[in-house]
Amino acid sequence: MSELELHPSESVADGPPPMELSSNTSASSEGFASQPLIVRFADVGKSFRRFDYQPFLLRNLLLRITGRAHKPREFWPIRHISFDIRRGETVGVIGQNGSGKSTLLRLMAGACYPSEGVISVRGRVAPLLALGAGFHPDMTGRECVEVNGTALGLTRDEIRDRMDQILHFAELVDFLDTPVRYYSSGMLARLGFSVAVHTDPDLLLVDEVLSVGDHSFQQKCLQRIQDIRASGTTILFVSHDAHTVRQICDRVLWLRDGKLLRDGDPKIVLDEYIATIG
């Protein structure tokens, strides 16, 4: 299986043993300990610069050149995060807004790189982060499927073979050759979701996308995720819906203020999380 190295060249299979987790976290779920690693985060942190001024105005550029500008402040949405995920696990990620959930998924998807620590991810990754992102308004539904599918690692033959399945699932068969500028936001999201879940990924990243479409389509999306889970695909599932997380996840990561507060059994972690946020 191919391996995608997101930060320094350290192999999941051949690298050092997993880092020992702190006392308030747990290792992989029981029943998955013998499975190969798919994801490893080792003391990972991500920082951004926060400017108290507009850095590209001429006067501010001059201040920077002369060394008189105030240095930007560092903001760490996540820091000192360590965990392993093994093949077949479905891991939920919970936390209040601003806790670092989306940054965690972006790092895992390779959309950005860590400022410290090491991330290793193995296999084909299908991120369900910003559904419909990258669709050009002048492209037809068919063309968007081809481009998005290629970006997610499908070959031309695979895309051709799955085109009907993708469009039927998205309920867009009648709009196959219509430019997506005429699609509603819901139609775009359904198309993006359908492409991602038909790529046979090794790792599926899901970020609050089960609000796509009406109730019946949401149930179809959830059933598709359950089918992917049953096939042995590893899933990282970010959601504020405690009921859904409890229903489909084998393990839950609880982030708070950019730190990994808990890593363990969904019932135990969710009960504590709900009690904490009131």
Backbone as a ProteinNet text record, in pm:
[ID]
protein_1_A
[PRIMARY]
MSELELHPSESVADGPPPMELSSNTSASSEGFASQPLIVRFADVGKSFRRFDYQPFLLRNLLLRITGRAHKPREFWPIRHISFDIRRGETVGVIGQNGSGKSTLLRLMAGACYPSEGVISVRGRVAPLLALGAGFHPDMTGRECVEVNGTALGLTRDEIRDRMDQILHFAELVDFLDTPVRYYSSGMLARLGFSVAVHTDPDLLLVDEVLSVGDHSFQQKCLQRIQDIRASGTTILFVSHDAHTVRQICDRVLWLRDGKLLRDGDPKIVLDEYIATIG
[TERTIARY]
84.9	0	88.1	48.7	127.8	117.3	213.5	217.8	238.6	155.6	166.4	230.6	347.9	417.8	387.1	321.4	280	386.3	476.3	581.2	694.3	812.5	936.4	921.8	1009.6	994.2	1008.7	897.7	892.5	779.8	807.9	707.5	622.8	492.6	406.7	449.1	482.6	515.6	656.3	750.6	890.1	949.3	870.8	922.2	932.8	959.3	971.5	838.3	836.4	711.5	624.3	491.1	402	440.9	421.5	454.8	362.7	415.1	334.3	237.5	109.3	8.3	3.9	-39.2	-47.2	-157	-163.6	-254.1	-400.7	-432.6	-572	-614.6	-534.5	-570.9	-558.5	-613.7	-605.6	-551.5	-501.7	-449.6	-566.1	-535.8	-639.6	-744.1	-865.3	-975.6	-940.6	-999.1	-979.8	-1032.8	-962.3	-1001.8	-929.2	-862.1	-788.5	-638.1	-596.5	-455.1	-365.2	-417.7	-336.1	-335.6	-417.3	-426.8	-311.6	-271.1	-161.9	-204.7	-106.4	-132.8	-168.6	-266.8	-303.7	-262.1	-274.3	-241.4	-157.5	-56.1	19.8	42.8	1.2	34.8	131.3	247.6	350.4	386.2	329	356.5	337.3	223.8	196.4	140.5	187.3	133.2	128.6	33.9	21.8	5.7	90.7	83.6	52.5	-14.8	-41.6	5.3	38	79.5	-40.8	-50.6	-158.7	-99.2	-138.5	-87.2	-183.7	-129	-208.8	-221.2	-178	-184	-196.2	-223.7	-231.2	-90.4	-34.1	108.1	149.6	54.6	94.8	66.8	23	17.3	159.8	179.4	314	385.4	315.8	383.8	424	340.8	374.3	486.2	492.4	604.5	735.2	731.1	851.6	894.3	796.8	829.6	894.3	845.1	903.2	1045.1	1065.5	1198.4	1300.3	1256.6	1348.6	1356.1	1279.3	1286.1	1209.8	1120.3	1047.7	904.8	865.3	729	719.2	600.1	576.5	577.5	638.8	641.2	501.3	463.5	331.8	325.9	208.2	189.5	161.1	200.3	174	43.3	-33.9	-158	-150.3	-170.3	-161.6	-301.5	-371	-503.3	-496.2	-384.3	-360.3	-212.4	-182.8	-42.8	-27.1	86.4	120.1	12.4	-26.4	-127.7	-57.9	-87.4	-29.3	-136.6	-149.5	-239.5	-209.5	-254.2	-244.5	-385.5	-406.9	-532.7	-498.4	-565.4	-536.1	-644.9	-610.3	-701.7	-833.5	-944.1	-1076.7	-1140.1	-1065.2	-1122.7	-1209	-1315.4	-1394	-1377.8	-1309.2	-1272.1	-1347.5	-1420.7	-1491.6	-1402.9	-1425	-1354.8	-1460	-1459.2	-1556.6	-1484.1	-1558.2	-1502	-1583.8	-1580.4	-1655.1	-1587.8	-1657.8	-1601.4	-1469.4	-1369.4	-1239.3	-1146	-1186.1	-1102.1	-992.3	-1000.8	-895.8	-935.7	-1063.8	-1109.2	-1080.8	-1121	-1102	-954.5	-874.9	-729.8	-670.4	-716.2	-669.9	-698.7	-819.3	-854.8	-775.6	-756	-678.4	-534.8	-476.9	-342	-340.1	-439.9	-444.3	-467.2	-542	-569.9	-453.8	-354.6	-242.8	-271.8	-382.6	-415.9	-323.6	-257.8	-154.8	-56.8	54.4	160.6	184.1	227.9	248.2	368.4	358.9	470.8	570.5	523.8	611.6	551.9	637	591.6	589.8	541.7	542.5	404	358.4	233.3	266	213.8	227.5	90.2	58.5	-70.3	-45.4	-108.3	-87.6	-214.3	-195.8	-305.5	-377.2	-486	-566.5	-657.7	-653.6	-732.9	-845.1	-967.5	-1082.1	-1134.3	-1106.6	-1153.4	-1290.9	-1384.9	-1515.7	-1514.2	-1441.8	-1422.8	-1505.9	-1475.4	-1551.5	-1612	-1730.9	-1791.9	-1817.4	-1775.8	-1795.8	-1685.2	-1588.3	-1476.8	-1397	-1361.2	-1283.5	-1366.4	-1498.7	-1584.8	-1589.3	-1550.6	-1555.1	-1697.7	-1752	-1892.3	-1925.1	-1825.1	-1851.4	-1837.9	-1794.8	-1782.8	-1916.6	-1941.8	-2063.8	-2047.3	-2158.8	-2152.8	-2057.9	-2063.2	-1975.6	-1828.7	-1796.5	-1657.6	-1609.5	-1697.4	-1659	-1630.2	-1709.5	-1683.3	-1546.9	-1515.9	-1387.4	-1270.3	-1281.4	-1171.7	-1157	-1269	-1264.2	-1219.1	-1267.9	-1227	-1078.8	-1024.8	-880.6	-801	-849.2	-780.2	-778.5	-880.1	-888.2	-821	-756.4	-674	-735.4	-852.6	-913.4	-852.5	-845.8	-801.1	-920	-891.3	-999.3	-1096.9	-1042.8	-1128.9	-1217.4	-1160.5	-1238.9	-1350	-1319.4	-1420.9	-1532.9	-1494.9	-1594.7	-1685.2	-1626	-1703.4	-1798.2	-1761	-1840.9	-1929.5	-1925.5	-1999.5	-2148.2	-2209.4	-2352.7	-2384.1	-2300	-2321.9	-2314.8	-2214.5	-2194.7	-2314.7	-2361.3	-2470.9	-2604.5	-2626	-2748.7	-2751.5	-2638.3	-2634.1	-2662.1	-2604.4	-2622.7	-2758.6	-2834.8	-2967	-2957.6	-2856	-2831	-2820	-2880.5	-2869.7	-2920.5	-3028	-3088	-3007.1	-2904.3	-2825.3	-2679.7	-2657.2	-2522.7	-2441.8	-2501.2	-2428.6	-2469	-2518.9	-2554.2	-2438.1	-2398.4	-2291.4	-2329.3	-2233.8	-2265.7	-2298	-2279	-2321	-2471.9	-2544.6	-2689.6	-2731.8	-2634.9	-2664.8	-2689.9	-2775.9	-2790.5	-2672.6	-2656.7	-2547.2	-2565.1	-2691.3	-2717.5	-2680.5	-2706.8	-2670.4	-2519.2	-2446.4	-2300.1	-2246.4	-2303.4	-2257.1	-2285.9	-2403	-2436.1	-2342.2	-2307.4	-2215.6	-2077	-2028.9	-1898.4	-1893.8	-1999.8	-2007.2	-2006.7	-2085.2	-2097.4	-1964.5	-1891.1	-1760.7	-1668.1	-1661.2	-1566.3	-1594.9	-1722.8	-1754.1	-1752.6	-1725.6	-1712.4	-1567.4	-1472.2	-1331	-1259.8	-1331.5	-1270	-1147.4	-1163.6	-1047.1	-998.3	-872.5	-819.4	-852.8	-866.5	-898.4	-1000.9	-1116.3	-1222.6	-1229.7	-1216.9	-1223.6	-1357.1	-1436.8	-1572.2	-1583.9	-1615.7	-1625.1	-1762.7	-1854.5	-1986.4	-2055.1	-2060.3	-2121.6	-2254.6	-2301.7	-2425.9	-2549.3	-2528.2	-2641.8	-2674.5	-2608	-2629	-2767.6	-2842.3	-2970.4	-3080.1	-3192.1	-3305.6	-3283.1	-3385.6	-3369.6	-3341	-3412.7	-3392.5	-3251.8	-3198.5	-3063.1	-2960.3	-2987.1	-2896.7	-2888.7	-3003.7	-3004.6	-2928.2	-2938.5	-2864.2	-2713.8	-2673.8	-2531.9	-2481	-2559.4	-2519.3	-2508.3	-2602.7	-2596.8	-2474.6	-2439.6	-2320.1	-2194.9	-2188.1	-2073.5	-2068.5	-2185.6	-2190.1	-2139.8	-2176.1	-2130.2	-1978.5	-1926.6	-1781.5	-1710.6	-1769.4	-1712.3	-1710.1	-1820.9	-1829.8	-1729.2	-1687	-1590.1	-1447.2	-1426.6	-1293.7	-1216.9	-1282.8	-1216.5	-1203.1	-1090.2	-1069.5	-1141.1	-1210.9	-1288.8	-1255	-1233	-1222.6	-1343.9	-1425.3	-1557.6	-1568.2	-1576	-1589.2	-1734.7	-1791.2	-1931.2	-1963.2	-2065.6	-2121.5	-2240.5	-2278.3	-2393.9	-2349	-2368.8	-2322.2	-2390.4	-2518.1	-2590.7	-2528.1	-2494.8	-2434.5	-2295.1	-2217.4	-2082.8	-2090.8	-2183.9	-2200.2	-2243.1	-2321.5	-2378.1	-2274.1	-2180.6	-2092.9	-1946.5	-1905	-1761.7	-1718.4	-1598.7	-1538.7	-1460.1	-1429	-1338.1	-1358.6	-1335.2	-1358.1	-1238.5	-1197.5	-1097.1	-1169.9	-1140.4	-1202.4	-1095	-1112.5	-1019.7	-1077.4	-988.5	-1028.6	-910.9	-935.3	-831.5	-705.8	-725.6	-612.6	-535.8	-581.6	-513.9	-604.3	-541.1	-616.5	-646.8	-771.5	-810.1	-842.5	-912.9	-950.3	-939.7	-912.1	-907.4	-951.9	-1076.9	-1123.4	-1260.6	-1327.3	-1457.6	-1561	-1638.8	-1733.9	-1831.4	-1887	-1985.9	-1924.6	-1807.2	-1743.1	-1704.1	-1639.2	-1591	-1707.7	-1810.5	-1924.6	-2003	-2022	-2093.5	-2019.8	-1888.6	-1810.7	-1814.9	-1806.8	-1810.9	-1944.3	-2054.3	-2187	-2205.9	-2156.6	-2168	-2087.8	-1973.5	-1886.2	-1945.1	-2002.7	-2055.1	-2195.5	-2254.3	-2385.4	-2497.1
-119.1	0	123.6	220.6	343.1	418.3	503.6	575.9	723.2	805.7	950.1	1007.1	1065.8	1125.6	1275	1318.1	1457.7	1547.4	1492.5	1572.4	1476.9	1525.1	1454.4	1306.4	1256.3	1121.9	1016.9	989.4	885.5	791.8	665.7	568.7	523.8	505.3	451.5	310.1	234.8	94.5	77	159.6	135.4	235.6	335.6	439.6	392	483.3	447.1	402.6	331.8	285.3	403.2	382.3	491.4	556.7	686.8	759.1	715.8	710.3	674.3	787.5	753.3	854.2	889.4	1011.7	1056.1	980.4	996.5	917.7	945	1058.6	1090	1049.7	970.4	920.8	770.4	709.3	564.6	532.1	409.9	366.5	328	261.7	224	134.9	134.9	57.8	-90	-159.9	-304.2	-368.5	-468.5	-534.3	-481.5	-365.5	-307.8	-306.6	-355.5	-346.8	-421.5	-525.9	-605.6	-548.4	-446.7	-388.4	-290.3	-273.9	-180	-35.2	47.5	189.6	257.6	345.5	427.7	572.2	617.7	756.6	758.8	843.7	870.7	1020.9	1075.8	1212.9	1203.4	1265.5	1260.1	1402.6	1446.7	1578.8	1690	1686.7	1777.7	1910.9	2018	2150.7	2230.1	2320.9	2408.3	2552.1	2640.8	2781.4	2868.8	2979.2	3082.3	3216.2	3306.5	3440.4	3533.9	3611.1	3707.5	3848.1	3926.7	4062.8	4162	4259.2	4366.2	4483.4	4464.3	4569.4	4501.7	4579.4	4524.9	4517.5	4396.1	4381.7	4427.1	4439.6	4469.4	4613.5	4698.5	4840.5	4894.9	4994.8	5044.2	5089.8	5166.7	5216.8	5103.6	4999.7	4886.8	4802.1	4793.4	4725.2	4797.9	4930.1	5008.9	4988.1	4981.9	4956.4	4819.1	4720.2	4586.7	4584.6	4655.4	4658.4	4723.2	4827.3	4899.4	4834.4	4728.7	4657.3	4722.9	4817.1	4887.8	4836.8	4739.8	4686.1	4592.2	4589.5	4495.1	4352.6	4263.7	4125	4064.3	3980.8	3916	3819.1	3804.7	3710.4	3571.6	3470.5	3332.3	3284.5	3213.6	3151.9	3002.8	2920.4	2775.2	2715.3	2683.5	2620.1	2479.4	2408.6	2280.8	2271.3	2199.4	2182.5	2059.7	1991.2	1872.6	1764.5	1735.3	1632.7	1503.8	1395	1263.9	1155.5	1077.9	962.9	877.1	752.9	660.7	615.6	591.6	534.3	414.3	302.7	179.9	149.4	62	27.4	-24.9	27.5	-19.4	58.5	141.5	219.7	333.6	363.1	484.3	571.6	682.6	768.5	900.5	934.7	1061.6	1169.8	1291.9	1407.7	1508.1	1541.6	1634.8	1751.9	1854.1	1972.6	2093.4	2195.6	2316.1	2393.1	2491.2	2572.2	2635.2	2629.2	2685.8	2592.1	2466.3	2371.5	2309.2	2326.5	2274.4	2157	2124.9	2006.1	2016.8	2126.8	2141.8	2151	2214.4	2220.5	2080.6	1998.5	1859	1786.1	1801.6	1734.1	1789.2	1920.2	1979.4	1927.1	1911	1855.5	1710.8	1635.1	1494.6	1478.8	1572.6	1566.7	1618.6	1681.9	1738.1	1875.4	1938.8	2073.6	2178.2	2144.8	2229.9	2139.1	2194.7	2116.4	2161	2069.7	2106	2196.8	2280.9	2367.6	2293.1	2189.8	2105.2	1965.6	1868.7	1730.9	1662.9	1539.2	1454.6	1396	1402.6	1338.3	1236.2	1114.5	1012.1	955	947.9	895	796	680.1	576.4	555.5	546.4	509.1	627	597.2	697.6	767.4	900.7	981.1	1050.8	1039.3	1109.6	1208.6	1337.6	1436.4	1491.6	1481.5	1544.6	1669.6	1771.5	1892.4	2007.5	2051.7	2159.7	2103.4	2047.9	1978.5	2075.4	2035.4	2119.5	2219.3	2225.3	2318	2277	2373	2344	2320.9	2316.4	2301.7	2435.4	2433.5	2556.7	2577.8	2698	2720	2690.4	2696.9	2670.7	2523.7	2441.2	2297.9	2229.7	2124.1	2046.2	1952.4	1892.4	1795.8	1681	1632.9	1523.2	1563.1	1683.9	1731	1749.3	1796.7	1814.3	1680.2	1579.6	1445	1395.9	1416.9	1371.2	1442	1574.3	1650.4	1615.7	1613.5	1584.8	1441.9	1348.6	1209.5	1191.2	1260.4	1253.8	1310.3	1421.5	1482.1	1388.9	1302.8	1209.2	1075.5	1064.9	947.4	842.9	869	771.7	783.5	672.6	674	708.1	738	768	651	528.3	410.8	394.8	417.3	406	510	632.5	738	700.8	651	612.8	501.5	403.2	290.6	332	436.9	476.1	597.2	652.9	775.7	759.8	651.9	631.7	619.7	545.7	530.2	664.5	744.8	875.1	966.6	971.1	1061.8	1013.7	882.1	830.3	857.6	837.6	862.5	1009.4	1099.1	1243.4	1292.3	1203.3	1237	1351.6	1341	1447.3	1393.9	1279	1217.4	1310.9	1384.4	1472	1600.1	1621.5	1744.8	1714.7	1598.2	1550.3	1649.7	1703.6	1790.7	1938.3	1973.2	2111.8	2178.5	2300.4	2370.4	2387.4	2368.9	2370.4	2510.6	2615.2	2748	2752.9	2656.6	2652	2555.9	2494.6	2406.1	2489.2	2441.4	2502.4	2458.9	2524.6	2486.7	2343.4	2301.8	2164.6	2062.9	2095.2	2005.1	1990.6	2101.7	2096	2009.9	2027.9	1951.6	1802.8	1769.8	1629.4	1566.5	1641.8	1589.6	1568.1	1665.1	1650.6	1533.4	1514.6	1402	1270	1263.9	1139.6	1098.3	1194.3	1161.6	1104.3	1171.4	1131	991.3	956.8	826.5	712.9	743.6	638	621	661.4	651.4	532.8	452	339.6	386.6	484.9	538.2	443.5	460.4	392	471.5	603.4	692.4	794.2	796.6	891.9	996.4	1123.7	1234.7	1305.4	1309.3	1364.1	1479.8	1598.9	1718	1781.2	1744	1807.6	1817.5	1706.7	1713	1638.6	1582.5	1506.1	1595.6	1727.5	1819.3	1844.6	1770.8	1787.3	1738.5	1821.4	1778.6	1766.1	1703.5	1686.3	1565.3	1534.9	1428.9	1294	1262	1131.8	1119	1228.2	1222	1213.4	1280.9	1270.4	1127	1059.5	920	832.8	864.9	789.5	810.9	935.1	963.7	885.1	884.3	812.6	663.1	608.5	465.9	435.1	526.7	506.8	505.1	593.6	595	465.5	416.2	288.1	174.9	176.1	73	80.3	202.7	221.5	170.5	199.6	152.2	-0.5	-63.3	-209.9	-274.5	-201.7	-256.5	-254.5	-192.7	-189.8	-61.7	39.3	167.9	242.7	308.8	392.5	525.3	571.9	695.3	786.5	912.9	1016	1106.2	1113.8	1176	1292	1413.2	1532.8	1576.4	1594.4	1633.4	1690	1776.7	1823.7	1737.7	1642.7	1557.2	1436.6	1445.1	1339.9	1206.6	1210.4	1085.9	1010.8	1082.1	1017.6	966.7	1045.5	1002.9	875.3	871.4	753.3	633.1	659	551.6	484	561.2	502.1	490.9	552.4	558.3	451.6	399.5	302.3	371.6	498.2	570.6	719.8	801.5	945	1022.9	1124.3	1221.1	1349.5	1400.4	1524.6	1632.7	1733.5	1845.9	1962.9	2029.9	2152.5	2248.6	2368.9	2472.8	2422.7	2343.1	2297.2	2181.3	2125.9	2013.2	1889.9	1772.4	1646.8	1615.9	1639.1	1623.1	1478.2	1409.3	1269.6	1191.6	1062.3	969.3	834.5	796	670	628.7	548.9	491.1	600.9	589.1	695.9	730.3	629.6	657.4	736.3	693.4	759.8	903.4	918.8	1051.5	1145	1096.2	1181.2	1222.3	1129.7	1165	1274.6	1264.6	1366.9	1498.7	1491.7	1613.2	1685.4	1610.6	1671.2	1733	1663.4	1717	1845.6	1852.1	1969	2091.7	2072.3	2188.4	2224.9	2141	2171.9	2158.4
0	0	0	-76.6	-81.4	50.4	73.7	198.7	172.3	235.2	221	345.1	330.3	442.8	444.8	550.4	557.4	618.8	696.6	759	790	827.1	799.8	769.6	687.6	632.2	739.6	805.4	906.8	870	855.6	814	931.3	907.7	1012	1047.1	944.1	968.1	1021.9	975.2	1006.8	1105.5	1146.3	1234.1	1376.6	1469	1608.5	1664.8	1777.5	1834.5	1874.6	1880.3	1913.8	2045.1	2052.6	2173.9	2285.5	2407.2	2522.3	2551.3	2563.9	2587.7	2735.6	2762.6	2901.2	2973.3	3105.1	3186.7	3157.9	3096.8	3070.1	2930.1	2861.5	2730.1	2727.1	2620.9	2605.9	2469.1	2453	2323.5	2234.7	2121.8	2026.8	2091.9	2034.6	2088.8	2092.9	2190.9	2199.5	2072	2023.9	1900.7	1779.4	1793	1680.7	1706.6	1823.8	1860.7	1763.6	1698.4	1606.4	1464.4	1439.5	1305.9	1281.7	1155.2	1125.7	1148.8	1177.8	1198.6	1066	1071.5	957	980.4	1104.1	1138.8	1266.2	1266.4	1388.5	1401.3	1513	1551.9	1668.8	1654.7	1758.8	1801.4	1914	1972.3	1869.1	1802.3	1690.1	1739.9	1679	1704.4	1574.7	1565.9	1449.6	1496.7	1445.1	1484.5	1363.4	1389.8	1289.8	1346	1255.7	1298.5	1301.5	1408.6	1423.3	1422.3	1324.1	1310.3	1375.5	1443.1	1501.5	1405.7	1282.9	1181.5	1045.7	940.5	805.5	747.7	735.4	705.7	566.6	473.3	335.9	293.7	386.1	356.7	344	258.7	230.7	357.1	440.6	560.9	655.5	659.5	745.9	686.7	553.7	489.3	519.3	515.9	547.1	692.1	781.1	921.6	939	863	871.7	816.3	705.6	643.7	737.3	806	897	1035	1056.1	1183.3	1295.7	1263.5	1367.9	1386.6	1305.8	1317.2	1436.7	1494.9	1604	1548.8	1621.9	1577.6	1588.7	1490.2	1498.7	1615.7	1671.9	1781.8	1726.9	1800.3	1759.8	1820.8	1739.1	1785.7	1755.3	1858	1843.6	1858.9	1747.5	1759.3	1817.4	1792.2	1860.3	1894.5	2003.9	2041.8	2131.8	2117.1	2197.1	2183.8	2059.1	2032.5	1989.5	2059.6	2026.3	2033.6	1927.7	1928	1805.3	1808.4	1696	1657.5	1529.6	1482.3	1394.9	1419.2	1346	1243	1151.3	1042.5	1098.4	1043.7	1082.4	1195.3	1264.1	1373	1320.4	1391.7	1368.5	1491.7	1473.5	1585.9	1575.5	1679.4	1684	1744.7	1701.1	1757.5	1802.3	1930.9	1985.8	2051.5	2079.9	2143.1	2102	2183.8	2151.9	2038.9	1985.3	1877.9	1922.2	1832.6	1865.1	1938.4	1953.7	2027.9	1942	1807.4	1720.2	1634.1	1628.8	1554.9	1405.2	1345	1200.5	1163.4	1249.9	1224.5	1226.5	1318.3	1326.1	1195.5	1142.1	1017.6	900.2	895.1	785.4	786.6	904.1	914.1	865.8	904.5	865.1	715.3	656.2	512.4	429.3	492.2	418.3	362.7	408.8	363.3	424	532.9	592.2	665.4	707.2	768.6	912.4	997.4	1138.2	1158	1259.9	1296.5	1384.5	1450.9	1532.3	1538	1566.9	1574.5	1439.3	1438.6	1318.4	1295.6	1169.9	1128.3	1020.8	1036.4	932.7	902.6	773.6	729.6	617.3	623.9	522.9	440.7	307.3	219.7	156.7	85.6	16.6	117.3	117.6	210.6	134.3	184.4	126.7	230.5	211.8	310.2	274.8	368.3	353	440.6	396.6	476.5	422.5	301.4	238.1	110.8	122.6	9.4	-105.1	-224.1	-340.6	-364	-272.2	-291.2	-414	-496.7	-616.3	-740.9	-726.2	-843.8	-918.2	-1043.8	-1123	-1174.2	-1163.1	-1200	-1346.1	-1434.4	-1576.4	-1612.4	-1518.2	-1543.9	-1521.6	-1596.2	-1576.9	-1458.1	-1416.2	-1306.9	-1338.7	-1463.8	-1506.1	-1495.1	-1540.7	-1537.8	-1394.6	-1308.1	-1167.2	-1100.6	-1134.1	-1081	-1127.6	-1255.8	-1309.4	-1242.1	-1225	-1163.9	-1016.8	-944.9	-801.8	-776	-857.1	-841.4	-866.6	-967.5	-995.2	-878.4	-820.7	-707.1	-585.9	-576.3	-464.5	-494.3	-611.2	-639.5	-730	-786.6	-878	-1017.4	-1087.2	-1226	-1315.9	-1442.7	-1537.5	-1549.8	-1555.4	-1567.8	-1443.8	-1325.8	-1202.7	-1199.8	-1242.4	-1244.5	-1341.7	-1459.5	-1560.5	-1507.1	-1440	-1388.5	-1275.9	-1200.1	-1083.4	-1107.7	-1228	-1256.8	-1226.8	-1272.4	-1250.1	-1101.3	-1027.6	-883.7	-812.7	-850.4	-786.4	-810.5	-935.4	-969.8	-913.6	-911.4	-851.6	-701.5	-636.4	-491.7	-462.6	-543.4	-523.2	-572.3	-639	-692.5	-794	-882.9	-980.3	-1122.7	-1148.8	-1280.9	-1390.1	-1361.6	-1462.5	-1485.3	-1402.6	-1413.9	-1448.6	-1507.4	-1535.9	-1619.2	-1724.1	-1816.4	-1801.6	-1683.8	-1653.7	-1581.6	-1621.7	-1548.3	-1401	-1313	-1170.8	-1119.4	-1200.6	-1159	-1136.5	-1197.3	-1181.7	-1069.8	-1002.8	-890.8	-765	-679.4	-547.6	-460.1	-345.9	-255	-206.3	-187.5	-145.1	-251.3	-378	-487.6	-497.2	-481	-484	-370.8	-251.5	-135.8	-154.3	-209	-232.6	-332.5	-436.5	-537.6	-477.2	-399.4	-335.9	-240	-160.9	-67.7	-144.3	-250.8	-326.1	-388	-444.3	-502.8	-396.2	-280.8	-176.6	-122.6	-106.9	-46.4	-147.5	-274.3	-374.8	-421.8	-339.2	-377	-314.3	-233.4	-161.6	-83.3	6	76.9	186.3	223.8	341.9	467.4	449.8	561.8	514.5	579.3	546.6	657.9	620.2	715.8	698.4	803.4	796.1	893.8	842.1	926.7	912.5	1003	1010.3	874.1	799.9	666.5	659.7	770.5	766.7	770.1	758.2	745.7	598.7	509	364.8	327.1	253	198.7	303.5	262.1	352.8	442.8	525.2	625	560.6	453.2	389.3	332	275.8	220.9	333.5	445.5	560.7	610.2	614.3	656.1	557.4	427.8	326.6	343.7	377	401.4	521.6	628.1	748.5	721.6	643.9	610.1	525.5	434.9	351.6	438.1	536.8	627.6	708.2	749.9	822	732.8	603.4	510.6	491.4	480.8	467.3	592.4	706.6	833.7	837.8	795.2	797.8	703.4	598.9	503.7	557.1	674.4	734.4	711.2	654.4	632.8	764.2	783	899.7	880.2	984.4	974.8	1091.8	1061.4	1164.4	1147.4	1250.7	1240.5	1338.5	1285.9	1369.1	1370.6	1489.3	1496.8	1634.2	1637.9	1764.3	1806.9	1722.4	1750.4	1833.1	1964.1	2053.8	2024.5	1984.5	1957	1840.1	1731.5	1615.3	1646.8	1720	1759.2	1841.9	1937	2021.4	1937.9	1833.4	1751.4	1662.5	1604.7	1503.1	1544.5	1654.1	1685.5	1785.4	1766.1	1857.2	1968.5	1947	2035.5	2010.8	2111.9	2098.6	2151.1	2072.9	2115.4	2154.5	2273.1	2320.5	2323.5	2237.9	2234.2	2312.6	2386.7	2456.6	2457.6	2406	2399.8	2329	2223.3	2143.9	2202.6	2313.9	2379	2375.3	2373.4	2378.1	2523.6	2563.6	2703.2	2738	2648.8	2672.2	2541.7	2554.9	2442.5	2494.6	2462.4	2519.4	2473.3	2556.7	2526.7	2500.9	2392.2	2358.3	2469.7	2536.9	2640.8	2755	2800.2	2913.7	2878.7	2762	2722.6	2693.2	2623.1	2588.7	2712.5	2806.6	2929.9	3005.6	3012.3	3081.8	3006.1	2872.2	2789.7	2805	2797.6	2809.5	2947.6	3051.2	3187.4	3203.7	3132.9	3145	3077.4	2956.7	2883.8	2928	3011.5	3066.8	2968.8
[MASK]
++++++++++++++++++++++++++++++++++++++++++++++++++++++++++++++++++++++++++++++++++++++++++++++++++++++++++++++++++++++++++++++++++++++++++++++++++++++++++++++++++++++++++++++++++++++++++++++++++++++++++++++++++++++++++++++++++++++++++++++++++++++++++++++++++++++++++++++++++++++

